[in-house]
Amino acid sequence: METSHRVVVGDSRQLDGVADDSVELVVTSPPYPMIEMWDDLFAELDPDIGDRLDTGDGRGAFELMHDQLGAVWDELARVLVDGGIACVNVGDATRKIDGSFRVWGNHSRIIDAFEARGFEPLPEILWRKPTNSGAKFMGSGMVPPNAYVTLEHEYILVFRNGGTRQFEPNAERRYESAYFWEERNRWFSDLWTDVTGEHQTLDGDDRRDRSAAYPFTIPYRLVNMYSVVGETVLDPFWGTGTTSLAAMAAARDSIGSERAAAFAEAFDERVDDAPALSRTIARTRLDDHRAFVDGHGVDDFAYEADHYDFPVTTKQERSLRFHAIEDVTATDDGYRIVHEPIDTD
């Protein structure tokens, strides 16, 4: 099978190259309002934001930043199919403005924004991010009451656009996209304790300052949780392309929209590693399941996998199948990838 991966250099507030109702899943991590590394970007989008920060109007700057994100959320409502899912990775911010320290609730503000656009919130996920702080508090130290908790988690907010997705009866592509029972139990928990953040290692220019730590595990899981093989995954805040890389490894199509052309140019280096990455991930998942079976005993399983030499827990898992990238070809606007199924050796 083949998948296509487009990289669009442009403004995601107007996704002109993405048709209405053409995307099944959005997985993205936007710039976080009130995090200082993003101040210049937001001020470029709306100079009034910079003016308000300069004058100590934190509340006004916060709302204007979210207004800029809101223009992207409008586009997601347009391009997502009925029942399509949007997953937004975001963290809250802590900051002192005009002499007063407080938390800025980005996650709750985004939930309100999506609900206002007709999306239905689904249960969210928390994961622990790395912190550079040597201490677990800020403020007055060891004496009450003016110390502050350190934020060490981020949110994956999950929204559905309209009703539940519908598939043809016994859709083969859906059952081939199944995940293992034990993966389901781990992935569909509201607290991911086995995911840690990544520090970017970008070289040159200002890309390091304009990127965020976004672990590959997050988009890879979400792509497998909320889409099926061959569907399209969109990331309107593409950055270093981690969502597209995850879509490639999972045999989905992808579209990435990014304002900075330098990121798109640098992504070629990551694509070179995609074939080996896809095979490693698939083999690891297969080996992990074999270890799960060995830990329980074959007699504990009621079904045999159709394509692999092991049993599975549920009937829905029987047809699952993993794919590896065999060939990557550059196109005018991205990449075309050939995938081959990985069956039992």
Buried (B, 14 or more C-beta within 10 A) or exposed (E): EEBBBBBBBEBBBEBEEBEEEBBBBBBBBBBBBBBEEBBBBBBEBBEBBBBBBEEEBBEBBBBBBBBBBBEBBBBBBBBBBEBBBBBBBBBBBBBEBEEEEBEBBBBEBBBEBBEEBEBBBBEBBBBBBEEEEEEEEBEEEEEEEEBEEEBBEBBBBBBBBBEEBEEEEEEEBBBBBBBBBBBBEEBEEEEBEEBEBBEBEBEEEEBEEBBBBBBBBBBBBBBBBBBBBBBBBBBBBBBBBBBBBBBBBBBBBBBBBBBBEBBBEBBEEBBEEBBEBBBEBBBEBBEEBEEBBEEEEEEEBEEEBBBBEBBBBEEBBBBBBBBBBEEBEEEEBBBEBBBBEBEEE
